[in-house]
Amino acid sequence: MKSLAKIIGVGLVALALPFAALAGSEKSKNLNLDVPNLTSANAEAQVQAALSGIEGVEIKQVNSKSGTVHVMIDTEKVSPETVVNALKSAGFEAKVRAEQQS
């Protein structure tokens, strides 16, 4: 009976591990930024170019119609300020609109 309990216990832990990883790593954070001068497809391409070279930044959406940028960052590699500064260096004013743990 004890070995059956061990097998069940190990099986439950094995099943729980992938879900624990998906439950929200504290190192991943969603950033939504307002970028008022993001007004064209060309500007979208410039924003994507500015952010694509930053390790720890995953671009989710760049939208010139709403003037917003949505990225996921690995907070162990990059800060929200780094993202804002990269956009400013590319000529775009940017402000973090909302920060959410993923």
VOPAGU-2260 file (C-alpha; in pm, 1 decimal, decimal comma):
REM VOPAGU-2260
SITE   aa  ch    i         X         Y         Z
SITE  MET   A    0       0,0       0,0       0,0
SITE  LYS   A    1     286,2     239,2      77,2
SITE  SER   A    2     437,8     186,7    -267,7
SITE  LEU   A    3     104,1     266,2    -431,5
SITE  ALA   A    4      85,5     589,7    -232,2
SITE  LYS   A    5     439,4     676,6    -341,8
SITE  ILE   A    6     353,2     612,3    -706,3
SITE  ILE   A    7      40,4     825,3    -682,4
SITE  GLY   A    8     228,4    1100,7    -497,1
SITE  VAL   A    9     510,8    1106,1    -753,5
SITE  GLY   A   10     257,0    1104,2   -1035,8
SITE  LEU   A   11      70,8    1401,2    -889,3
SITE  VAL   A   12     392,9    1596,7    -849,7
SITE  ALA   A   13     491,3    1515,7   -1208,4
SITE  LEU   A   14     151,9    1636,6   -1329,8
SITE  ALA   A   15     167,1    1954,8   -1121,7
SITE  LEU   A   16     513,4    2070,1   -1233,9
SITE  PRO   A   17     420,8    2185,4   -1585,3
SITE  PHE   A   18     118,5    2370,8   -1449,2
SITE  ALA   A   19     329,0    2541,6   -1183,0
SITE  ALA   A   20     554,2    2677,4   -1458,1
SITE  LEU   A   21     251,4    2809,8   -1646,2
SITE  ALA   A   22      93,0    2956,7   -1335,3
SITE  GLY   A   23     305,3    3266,3   -1360,9
SITE  SER   A   24     670,7    3309,7   -1331,9
SITE  GLU   A   25     758,9    3610,8   -1125,8
SITE  LYS   A   26    1031,4    3683,7   -1374,8
SITE  SER   A   27     786,2    3738,7   -1662,2
SITE  LYS   A   28     588,5    4059,1   -1682,9
SITE  ASN   A   29     346,5    4199,3   -1938,0
SITE  LEU   A   30     405,5    4562,1   -2028,3
SITE  ASN   A   31     153,6    4777,4   -2208,2
SITE  LEU   A   32     296,9    5105,1   -2329,9
SITE  ASP   A   33     135,4    5415,6   -2469,1
SITE  VAL   A   34     339,9    5547,8   -2760,7
SITE  PRO   A   35     158,2    5857,4   -2889,1
SITE  ASN   A   36     382,3    5916,4   -3190,7
SITE  LEU   A   37     339,5    5557,1   -3312,8
SITE  THR   A   38     117,5    5655,8   -3605,7
SITE  SER   A   39     215,4    5453,7   -3912,9
SITE  ALA   A   40     326,9    5116,8   -4042,2
SITE  ASN   A   41     676,6    5260,5   -4081,5
SITE  ALA   A   42     674,3    5361,5   -3714,5
SITE  GLU   A   43     558,3    5010,8   -3621,5
SITE  ALA   A   44     860,0    4867,5   -3803,9
SITE  GLN   A   45    1092,3    5112,0   -3625,8
SITE  VAL   A   46     950,8    5015,4   -3285,9
SITE  GLN   A   47     986,6    4646,1   -3364,7
SITE  ALA   A   48    1346,4    4702,6   -3474,7
SITE  ALA   A   49    1423,5    4899,7   -3157,7
SITE  LEU   A   50    1288,4    4625,6   -2930,8
SITE  SER   A   51    1380,2    4310,9   -3120,6
SITE  GLY   A   52    1747,6    4330,2   -3029,8
SITE  ILE   A   53    1689,1    4342,3   -2655,3
SITE  GLU   A   54    1742,3    4009,1   -2483,8
SITE  GLY   A   55    1448,6    3931,0   -2256,3
SITE  VAL   A   56    1188,7    4123,7   -2458,4
SITE  GLU   A   57     921,4    3941,2   -2654,5
SITE  ILE   A   58     710,6    4166,2   -2875,6
SITE  LYS   A   59     343,9    4071,3   -2857,5
SITE  GLN   A   60     181,8    4360,0   -3047,4
SITE  VAL   A   61     273,7    4694,9   -3198,3
SITE  ASN   A   62     -37,6    4889,1   -3298,8
SITE  SER   A   63     -17,6    5224,7   -3475,3
SITE  LYS   A   64    -397,1    5266,2   -3473,4
SITE  SER   A   65    -410,8    5270,7   -3094,5
SITE  GLY   A   66     -56,7    5398,0   -3037,6
SITE  THR   A   67      23,4    5106,8   -2810,0
SITE  VAL   A   68     294,1    4845,8   -2770,6
SITE  HIS   A   69     249,3    4521,0   -2579,7
SITE  VAL   A   70     557,8    4322,1   -2479,2
SITE  MET   A   71     646,2    4044,7   -2237,9
SITE  ILE   A   72     971,2    4096,8   -2050,8
SITE  ASP   A   73    1193,8    3867,6   -1848,7
SITE  THR   A   74    1259,9    4082,7   -1542,4
SITE  GLU   A   75    1581,3    3894,5   -1468,7
SITE  LYS   A   76    1723,0    4026,1   -1796,9
SITE  VAL   A   77    1550,7    4358,1   -1862,8
SITE  SER   A   78    1353,6    4626,9   -1678,4
SITE  PRO   A   79    1051,3    4826,8   -1793,6
SITE  GLU   A   80    1277,3    5133,7   -1797,1
SITE  THR   A   81    1506,9    4962,4   -2047,4
SITE  VAL   A   82    1212,9    4913,5   -2284,5
SITE  VAL   A   83    1101,6    5276,6   -2246,1
SITE  ASN   A   84    1457,7    5401,5   -2299,2
SITE  ALA   A   85    1501,6    5187,3   -2611,2
SITE  LEU   A   86    1188,0    5341,0   -2759,0
SITE  LYS   A   87    1300,4    5690,8   -2662,9
SITE  SER   A   88    1637,7    5626,9   -2828,7
SITE  ALA   A   89    1448,5    5531,5   -3145,3
SITE  GLY   A   90    1257,5    5861,8   -3134,5
SITE  PHE   A   91     936,7    5749,2   -2963,7
SITE  GLU   A   92     791,0    5882,0   -2642,8
SITE  ALA   A   93     670,5    5588,2   -2437,8
SITE  LYS   A   94     497,8    5547,1   -2104,9
SITE  VAL   A   95     414,5    5224,8   -1924,5
SITE  ARG   A   96      36,5    5210,7   -1910,0
SITE  ALA   A   97      -7,8    4896,1   -1703,6
SITE  GLU   A   98     213,9    4632,5   -1554,2
SITE  GLN   A   99      75,7    4286,7   -1490,1
SITE  GLN   A  100     238,4    3971,1   -1363,0
SITE  SER   A  101     192,0    3690,5   -1611,1
